[in-house]
Amino acid sequence: MTSSDRQEAPGRILVVDDDPVTGRFLTNLLGAGGGFDVTHTLDPAIALQRASSEKWDLVLTDVEMPGMTGLELLQALRRVSPDLPVVVLTAHASLDYAVRALRDNADEFLQKSTPPDQLLASVSSLVAKGRAARLAARQAVLAIGAHPDDVEIGAAGALLAHRAMGHEVSILTLSRGARGGTESTRAGESEMAALALGATLYLEDLQDTTIKEGDPTIGVISGVVEAVRPTVIYTHSLHDVHQDHRNTHRAAMVAVRKVGRVYCFQSPSATVDFRPSRFVAIDDEVERKLMAIRAFASQVEVRAYLDADMIRSTARYWSRFGDGQYAEAFEVIREAATPAAPPAGPAPGVAAARPGGGPAVTLDGGAGPAGQPPEPARVPGARPEVPDAAP
Ligand SMILES: [Zn+2]
């Protein structure tokens, strides 16, 4: 096990074998002997269903089973869960099986006559490798807004693009927006909007219009950062006339100081000093973004900035600097890799991490649209792409 596995539960292994005796033997070997959490099923169809709906570290399958062979199961598993390690185990030393299993990308092809310690070693090594690869590839996005609908207006398109790439997406909304509607209505609306975006919602209860730049705001954000372990952050820009938005930005800068990629979205109350240098095309996401915003039905009637036309035209405008017809625009605070498991700890040098209130926020991404060629990369966490020539 690698050190990053230290706090994880034992690996979950799904054994698929229509022979109960072999199933029991493997369950004992890997469970009692290897410390794994082992589930045995006799039916490959059930195995496929469970493999697509639950988290597993490895599937160990027999070849000859009624209904679906192990090799058919392997092919199906590759479609629903391409990264899940699969070991094919057979009683027959058939070269044909071996070739087909390897062609279909089995991670290992073993015979049932393989000595138990060798089998256990192969499985342990594959579980560890699979976990390390998943951890390295994991992208978790946290979007932080002061009020219900802030994140949706500023970054819903980018969040949907992250979701489409398989990234985990969470939204932290710091207040329930009592000043702009009844609390329970707006909480329900926030849930609906998060559902439309495929995001996990953290809805906190800070006081609308009096959100502080220090605690409790920093503590609340830090708690969610601890739970989500984000690799990408979206939050308010400091260039905003709303004090809650500015204070959310300041508190977030402290709480997310160990996160590598940090971006600021545009709110309807942003000032002309909002100077984005990252533009995410949202052509495929704009309708769903509008659907998420329509979840805030109690506000749509009274807030001009929730008007679909306004949201669409803002996105249409920003596409000047990026690809496609519609784009969301972001200021870049920093773009660095995030360590896999950021260690928790008290905030050192809070003052140093804080932009300080003036317009002199360091935008590590460089100058605004006029000075910097826009990046064609869709959302951070995608593979790095070569910037196009200047517009
Ligand atoms: Zn707001």
Residues whose N, C-alpha, C, O or C-beta is under 5 A from the ligand:
A	BS01	ZN	A146 H147 D150
